[in-house]
Amino acid sequence: MKIGVSVMDAMTKKPVSVSPDENITNCTKIMLDKHVGSLLVKENEKLLGFLTERDLVRMISMGIDPKTTKVKQIMTTRIITITPEKDIYDAITLMNRENIRRLPVMVNERVIGLITLKDILAIQPTLFELTMDMIDIKNSPQKM
């Protein structure tokens, strides 16, 4: 089922990024200032990972000091990407299958944007129902 809206049309074109050596306290300030729930972690334009709200919660629960901890120590390094010409239905399907909420948009190993579940729902609110149906299917007990 294609929606007819490309990832390029829905993505954030200037995602916020930080260096892997940035400390966590500064990153949380950046996230608050920019109103974002994640930061791309890049070094010399190479995407290394993400710093997400979930990473921050995990860090706090472990008692790790955000003032002395660098992004590279706690960032998510599992990176799943998408290309800009894909339909947003493909993006939402991939997000659900991989249990993620954001996808870097890549062309020739270069980040050109970021698409999040929030971006998709902002441009195509009718997908909310589809998203919830997919989540329900994934979380329902398997019948034997």
ROSE-4610 file (N, C-alpha, C; in Angstrom, 1 decimal, always signed):
// ROSE-4610
residu = [M/M/M/K/K/K/I/I/I/G/G/G/V/V/V/S/S/S/V/V/V/M/M/M/D/D/D/A/A/A/M/M/M/T/T/T/K/K/K/K/K/K/P/P/P/V/V/V/S/S/S/V/V/V/S/S/S/P/P/P/D/D/D/E/E/E/N/N/N/I/I/I/T/T/T/N/N/N/C/C/C/T/T/T/K/K/K/I/I/I/M/M/M/L/L/L/D/D/D/K/K/K/H/H/H/V/V/V/G/G/G/S/S/S/L/L/L/L/L/L/V/V/V/K/K/K/E/E/E/N/N/N/E/E/E/K/K/K/L/L/L/L/L/L/G/G/G/F/F/F/L/L/L/T/T/T/E/E/E/R/R/R/D/D/D/L/L/L/V/V/V/R/R/R/M/M/M/I/I/I/S/S/S/M/M/M/G/G/G/I/I/I/D/D/D/P/P/P/K/K/K/T/T/T/T/T/T/K/K/K/V/V/V/K/K/K/Q/Q/Q/I/I/I/M/M/M/T/T/T/T/T/T/R/R/R/I/I/I/I/I/I/T/T/T/I/I/I/T/T/T/P/P/P/E/E/E/K/K/K/D/D/D/I/I/I/Y/Y/Y/D/D/D/A/A/A/I/I/I/T/T/T/L/L/L/M/M/M/N/N/N/R/R/R/E/E/E/N/N/N/I/I/I/R/R/R/R/R/R/L/L/L/P/P/P/V/V/V/M/M/M/V/V/V/N/N/N/E/E/E/R/R/R/V/V/V/I/I/I/G/G/G/L/L/L/I/I/I/T/T/T/L/L/L/K/K/K/D/D/D/I/I/I/L/L/L/A/A/A/I/I/I/Q/Q/Q/P/P/P/T/T/T/L/L/L/F/F/F/E/E/E/L/L/L/T/T/T/M/M/M/D/D/D/M/M/M/I/I/I/D/D/D/I/I/I/K/K/K/N/N/N/S/S/S/P/P/P/Q/Q/Q/K/K/K/M/M/M]
num = [1/1/1/2/2/2/3/3/3/4/4/4/5/5/5/6/6/6/7/7/7/8/8/8/9/9/9/10/10/10/11/11/11/12/12/12/13/13/13/14/14/14/15/15/15/16/16/16/17/17/17/18/18/18/19/19/19/20/20/20/21/21/21/22/22/22/23/23/23/24/24/24/25/25/25/26/26/26/27/27/27/28/28/28/29/29/29/30/30/30/31/31/31/32/32/32/33/33/33/34/34/34/35/35/35/36/36/36/37/37/37/38/38/38/39/39/39/40/40/40/41/41/41/42/42/42/43/43/43/44/44/44/45/45/45/46/46/46/47/47/47/48/48/48/49/49/49/50/50/50/51/51/51/52/52/52/53/53/53/54/54/54/55/55/55/56/56/56/57/57/57/58/58/58/59/59/59/60/60/60/61/61/61/62/62/62/63/63/63/64/64/64/65/65/65/66/66/66/67/67/67/68/68/68/69/69/69/70/70/70/71/71/71/72/72/72/73/73/73/74/74/74/75/75/75/76/76/76/77/77/77/78/78/78/79/79/79/80/80/80/81/81/81/82/82/82/83/83/83/84/84/84/85/85/85/86/86/86/87/87/87/88/88/88/89/89/89/90/90/90/91/91/91/92/92/92/93/93/93/94/94/94/95/95/95/96/96/96/97/97/97/98/98/98/99/99/99/100/100/100/101/101/101/102/102/102/103/103/103/104/104/104/105/105/105/106/106/106/107/107/107/108/108/108/109/109/109/110/110/110/111/111/111/112/112/112/113/113/113/114/114/114/115/115/115/116/116/116/117/117/117/118/118/118/119/119/119/120/120/120/121/121/121/122/122/122/123/123/123/124/124/124/125/125/125/126/126/126/127/127/127/128/128/128/129/129/129/130/130/130/131/131/131/132/132/132/133/133/133/134/134/134/135/135/135/136/136/136/137/137/137/138/138/138/139/139/139/140/140/140/141/141/141/142/142/142/143/143/143/144/144/144]
x = [+0.8/+0.0/+0.9/+0.9/+1.7/+0.8/+1.4/+0.6/+0.7/+1.9/+2.1/+2.8/+3.4/+4.2/+5.6/+6.6/+8.0/+8.6/+9.5/+10.3/+10.9/+11.4/+11.9/+10.9/+9.6/+8.6/+8.3/+8.5/+8.2/+9.3/+10.5/+11.7/+12.1/+12.8/+13.5/+14.7/+14.9/+16.0/+17.3/+17.2/+18.4/+18.4/+18.7/+18.7/+19.8/+19.6/+20.7/+21.7/+22.9/+24.0/+25.0/+25.7/+26.8/+28.0/+29.1/+30.3/+30.2/+30.9/+30.9/+31.6/+32.4/+33.1/+32.4/+31.2/+30.4/+29.9/+29.9/+29.4/+27.9/+27.3/+25.9/+25.1/+25.6/+25.0/+24.7/+25.8/+25.6/+24.6/+24.6/+23.6/+22.2/+22.0/+20.6/+20.1/+21.1/+20.7/+20.4/+21.2/+20.9/+19.5/+19.2/+18.0/+16.8/+16.9/+15.9/+15.8/+16.9/+16.9/+16.3/+16.6/+16.2/+14.8/+14.3/+13.0/+13.1/+14.1/+14.2/+14.4/+14.0/+14.1/+15.3/+16.1/+17.3/+18.3/+19.6/+20.6/+21.4/+21.7/+22.6/+24.0/+24.8/+26.2/+27.0/+27.8/+28.6/+30.0/+30.9/+32.3/+32.8/+33.2/+33.6/+32.5/+31.3/+30.1/+29.8/+30.5/+30.1/+29.2/+28.1/+27.1/+27.5/+27.7/+28.1/+27.0/+25.9/+24.9/+23.9/+23.1/+22.1/+22.3/+21.9/+21.7/+20.2/+19.5/+18.0/+17.6/+16.4/+15.8/+15.9/+15.7/+15.8/+17.2/+18.3/+19.6/+19.9/+19.3/+19.4/+18.7/+17.6/+16.9/+17.7/+18.2/+19.0/+20.3/+20.9/+22.1/+21.8/+20.7/+20.3/+20.0/+19.3/+18.9/+20.2/+21.3/+22.5/+23.4/+23.0/+23.7/+25.0/+25.0/+26.1/+26.1/+27.2/+27.3/+27.3/+26.2/+26.1/+27.2/+27.8/+28.8/+30.1/+30.4/+31.7/+31.6/+30.3/+30.1/+30.0/+30.7/+30.7/+29.6/+29.1/+28.1/+28.5/+29.7/+30.1/+30.1/+30.0/+29.9/+28.5/+27.5/+26.1/+25.2/+25.7/+24.9/+24.4/+23.3/+22.8/+23.6/+24.2/+25.0/+24.4/+23.2/+22.5/+21.8/+22.2/+21.7/+21.0/+19.7/+18.9/+18.5/+18.7/+18.5/+17.4/+17.1/+16.1/+16.6/+16.2/+16.5/+15.3/+15.6/+14.6/+13.4/+13.6/+12.5/+11.5/+11.8/+10.9/+9.6/+8.5/+7.2/+7.2/+6.5/+6.4/+5.8/+5.0/+4.5/+5.6/+6.6/+7.8/+8.6/+8.6/+9.3/+8.6/+7.3/+6.6/+6.6/+6.6/+6.7/+8.1/+9.1/+10.5/+10.6/+10.1/+10.1/+9.5/+8.3/+7.6/+8.3/+8.8/+9.5/+10.7/+11.5/+12.7/+12.5/+11.3/+11.0/+11.8/+11.8/+12.5/+11.5/+11.9/+11.1/+11.7/+12.9/+13.5/+14.4/+14.6/+15.4/+16.2/+17.5/+18.3/+18.0/+17.9/+17.7/+19.1/+19.5/+20.8/+20.8/+21.8/+22.2/+23.7/+24.1/+25.6/+26.3/+25.8/+26.4/+26.5/+25.7/+25.7/+24.2/+24.2/+22.9/+22.3/+21.1/+20.5/+19.3/+18.9/+17.7/+17.5/+16.4/+15.9/+14.4/+13.9/+12.4/+12.0/+11.1/+10.6/+9.2/+8.7/+7.3/+6.5/+6.9/+6.2/+6.1/+7.2/+7.2/+6.1/+6.1/+5.1/+3.7/+3.4/+2.1/+1.7/+2.6/+2.3/+1.9/+2.5/+2.2/+1.0/+0.8/-0.2/-0.9/-1.7/-2.3/-3.1/-3.6/-4.4/-3.6/-2.3/-1.4/-1.3/-1.9/-1.9/-2.6/-3.7/-4.5/-3.7/-3.0/-2.2/-1.0/-0.4/+0.7/+0.2/-0.9/-1.5/-1.8/-2.4/-2.7/-1.5/-0.4/+0.8/+1.4/+1.4/+1.9/+1.0/-0.3/-1.2/-0.8/-0.6/-0.3/+1.0/+2.0/+3.3/+3.3/+2.4/+2.4/+1.4/+0.5/-0.5/+0.2/-0.4/+0.2/+0.0/+1.0/+1.0/+0.0/-0.8/-1.7/-1.0/-1.1/-0.5/-1.5]
y = [-1.2/+0.0/+1.2/+1.9/+3.2/+4.4/+5.4/+6.6/+7.7/+7.7/+8.7/+9.9/+9.8/+10.8/+10.2/+10.9/+10.3/+10.7/+10.0/+10.3/+11.7/+12.1/+13.4/+14.5/+14.3/+15.3/+15.4/+14.3/+14.3/+14.5/+14.3/+14.3/+15.7/+15.7/+16.9/+17.0/+18.2/+18.3/+18.7/+19.3/+19.6/+19.0/+17.7/+17.1/+17.6/+17.6/+18.1/+17.0/+17.4/+16.4/+16.9/+15.9/+16.2/+15.3/+15.7/+14.9/+13.7/+12.6/+11.5/+11.9/+12.9/+13.3/+14.4/+14.8/+15.8/+15.1/+15.9/+15.4/+15.4/+14.5/+14.3/+15.5/+16.2/+17.4/+18.4/+18.6/+19.6/+19.1/+17.8/+17.2/+17.4/+17.2/+17.4/+18.9/+19.8/+21.2/+21.5/+20.8/+21.0/+20.4/+19.2/+18.6/+19.5/+20.1/+21.0/+22.2/+22.9/+24.1/+23.9/+22.7/+22.5/+21.7/+21.3/+20.6/+19.3/+18.5/+17.2/+16.1/+14.9/+13.8/+12.9/+13.3/+12.5/+13.4/+13.0/+13.7/+12.7/+13.1/+12.2/+12.4/+11.3/+11.4/+11.2/+12.2/+12.2/+12.6/+12.1/+12.5/+12.6/+13.8/+14.0/+13.6/+14.0/+13.7/+12.2/+11.4/+9.9/+9.7/+9.1/+8.8/+7.6/+7.8/+6.8/+6.2/+7.0/+6.5/+7.6/+7.4/+8.3/+8.5/+9.6/+9.7/+10.0/+9.1/+9.2/+9.4/+9.8/+10.0/+8.6/+7.5/+6.2/+6.0/+6.4/+6.3/+7.1/+8.2/+9.1/+8.4/+7.9/+7.2/+6.0/+5.2/+4.1/+4.5/+5.6/+6.1/+6.6/+7.3/+7.8/+6.6/+5.6/+4.4/+3.6/+3.8/+3.1/+4.0/+5.2/+6.1/+6.7/+6.8/+7.3/+8.8/+9.5/+10.9/+11.6/+12.4/+13.0/+14.1/+14.6/+15.7/+15.1/+13.9/+13.3/+12.2/+11.9/+10.9/+11.5/+10.8/+11.3/+10.5/+11.1/+10.5/+9.1/+9.0/+7.7/+6.6/+6.9/+5.8/+5.3/+6.0/+5.5/+5.6/+6.1/+6.2/+4.9/+4.9/+3.8/+3.7/+2.5/+2.4/+1.6/+1.0/+0.2/+1.2/+1.3/+2.3/+1.7/+2.0/+1.5/+2.7/+2.7/+3.9/+3.7/+4.8/+4.8/+5.8/+5.6/+6.6/+7.5/+8.7/+9.8/+9.5/+8.6/+8.4/+7.4/+6.7/+5.7/+6.4/+5.6/+6.1/+6.1/+7.0/+7.0/+5.8/+5.1/+3.8/+2.8/+2.8/+2.0/+2.3/+3.6/+4.1/+3.6/+3.7/+3.3/+1.8/+1.1/-0.4/-0.8/-0.2/-0.4/-0.1/+1.1/+1.4/+0.4/+0.0/-1.0/-2.3/-2.8/-4.1/-4.1/-3.0/-2.9/-2.3/-1.9/-1.3/-0.1/+0.8/+2.1/+3.2/+4.5/+5.6/+6.7/+6.4/+7.4/+6.6/+7.3/+6.7/+7.8/+7.7/+8.7/+8.4/+9.5/+9.5/+9.7/+8.7/+8.6/+8.6/+9.3/+9.2/+9.1/+8.0/+7.8/+7.9/+7.2/+7.2/+8.6/+9.5/+10.8/+11.1/+11.6/+11.9/+13.2/+13.1/+14.3/+14.7/+13.9/+14.2/+13.1/+13.3/+12.3/+12.3/+11.1/+11.0/+10.2/+10.8/+10.2/+9.9/+9.0/+8.7/+10.0/+10.9/+12.2/+13.0/+13.0/+13.6/+13.0/+11.7/+11.0/+11.3/+11.3/+11.5/+13.0/+13.9/+15.3/+15.5/+14.8/+15.0/+14.1/+13.0/+12.0/+11.5/+12.2/+11.8/+10.5/+10.2/+9.0/+7.7/+7.9/+6.7/+6.3/+7.2/+6.9/+5.6/+5.4/+4.1/+2.9/+3.1/+2.0/+1.7/+2.7/+2.5/+1.8/+2.2/+1.5/+0.1/-0.2/-1.5/-2.4/-1.9/-2.6/-2.9/-1.9/-2.1/-3.1/-3.1/-4.1/-5.5/-5.6/-6.9/-7.4/-6.6/-6.9/-7.3/-6.6/-6.8/-7.9/-8.4/-9.3/-10.7/-11.5/-12.8/-13.7/-14.5/-15.4/-16.5/-16.9/-18.0/-19.3/-20.3/-21.6/-22.5]
z = [+0.0/+0.0/+0.0/-1.1/-1.2/-0.9/-0.2/+0.2/-0.9/-1.6/-2.7/-2.1/-0.9/-0.4/-0.1/-0.7/-0.5/+0.8/+1.2/+2.4/+2.3/+1.2/+0.9/+1.3/+1.0/+1.3/+2.8/+3.6/+5.0/+5.9/+5.5/+6.4/+6.9/+8.0/+8.5/+7.7/+7.0/+6.1/+6.7/+8.0/+8.7/+10.1/+10.1/+11.5/+12.3/+13.6/+14.5/+14.8/+14.7/+14.9/+15.9/+16.5/+17.5/+17.2/+17.8/+17.7/+18.7/+18.4/+19.4/+20.7/+20.7/+21.9/+22.7/+22.3/+23.0/+24.4/+25.4/+26.7/+26.7/+27.5/+27.5/+28.0/+29.0/+29.5/+28.4/+27.6/+26.5/+25.5/+25.2/+24.3/+24.8/+26.1/+26.5/+26.4/+26.5/+26.3/+24.8/+24.0/+22.5/+22.2/+22.7/+22.5/+22.9/+24.1/+24.6/+23.8/+23.4/+22.6/+21.3/+20.6/+19.3/+19.2/+20.4/+20.5/+19.7/+19.9/+19.3/+20.3/+19.9/+20.8/+20.5/+19.5/+19.2/+18.5/+18.5/+17.8/+17.0/+15.8/+15.0/+15.5/+15.6/+16.0/+14.7/+14.4/+13.2/+13.4/+12.6/+12.7/+11.2/+10.9/+9.5/+8.5/+8.8/+7.9/+7.9/+8.6/+8.6/+9.8/+9.5/+10.6/+11.4/+12.7/+13.6/+14.5/+14.7/+15.5/+15.9/+17.0/+17.5/+19.0/+19.5/+20.9/+21.0/+21.7/+21.8/+23.2/+23.4/+24.7/+25.5/+24.8/+25.5/+26.0/+25.2/+25.7/+27.0/+27.0/+28.2/+29.4/+29.2/+30.3/+30.8/+29.9/+30.3/+31.1/+30.6/+31.3/+32.7/+32.9/+34.2/+35.1/+34.6/+35.4/+35.9/+35.1/+35.5/+36.4/+36.7/+37.5/+36.9/+35.6/+34.9/+34.9/+35.1/+35.3/+33.9/+33.6/+32.2/+32.0/+33.0/+32.9/+32.4/+32.7/+32.3/+31.3/+30.9/+29.9/+28.5/+27.5/+26.1/+25.4/+24.3/+23.5/+23.0/+22.6/+22.0/+23.0/+24.3/+25.4/+25.5/+25.1/+25.4/+24.1/+23.0/+21.8/+21.3/+20.5/+19.8/+18.5/+18.3/+17.1/+16.0/+16.3/+15.3/+14.4/+13.1/+12.2/+11.1/+10.9/+9.8/+9.0/+7.7/+6.9/+5.9/+5.2/+4.1/+3.1/+1.8/+0.8/+0.6/+0.0/-0.1/-1.0/-2.0/-3.0/-2.5/-1.4/-0.9/-0.4/-0.4/+0.0/+1.6/+2.2/+3.6/+4.2/+3.4/+3.9/+4.1/+3.2/+3.3/+4.6/+4.9/+6.1/+7.4/+7.4/+8.6/+8.8/+7.7/+7.7/+8.3/+7.8/+8.3/+9.7/+10.1/+11.6/+12.4/+12.0/+12.8/+12.9/+11.7/+11.7/+12.5/+12.6/+13.3/+14.7/+15.1/+16.4/+16.7/+15.7/+15.8/+15.5/+15.8/+15.6/+14.7/+14.2/+13.3/+12.3/+11.1/+10.1/+9.5/+9.4/+8.7/+7.2/+6.5/+5.0/+4.4/+3.6/+3.0/+1.5/+1.0/-0.4/-0.5/-1.2/-1.3/+0.0/+1.1/+2.4/+3.1/+2.6/+3.2/+3.7/+4.9/+5.5/+4.9/+4.4/+3.8/+4.6/+5.6/+6.4/+7.4/+8.1/+9.1/+9.1/+9.0/+9.1/+10.4/+11.1/+12.3/+12.2/+13.1/+13.2/+13.3/+14.1/+14.3/+13.0/+12.2/+10.8/+9.9/+9.9/+9.1/+9.5/+10.8/+11.3/+11.1/+11.1/+10.8/+9.4/+8.5/+7.1/+6.6/+7.3/+6.9/+8.1/+8.8/+10.1/+10.0/+8.8/+8.6/+8.9/+8.8/+9.1/+10.5/+11.4/+12.8/+13.1/+12.4/+12.6/+12.1/+11.0/+10.5/+11.4/+12.0/+12.9/+14.1/+14.7/+15.9/+15.6/+14.4/+14.0/+14.0/+13.4/+13.3/+14.7/+15.5/+16.9/+17.6/+17.5/+18.1/+17.6/+16.3/+15.8/+16.4/+16.4/+16.9/+18.4/+19.2/+20.6/+21.1/+20.1/+20.5/+20.7/+21.7/+21.9/+20.7/+20.4/+19.2/+19.5/+18.6/+18.7/+18.2/+18.9/+18.6/+17.9]
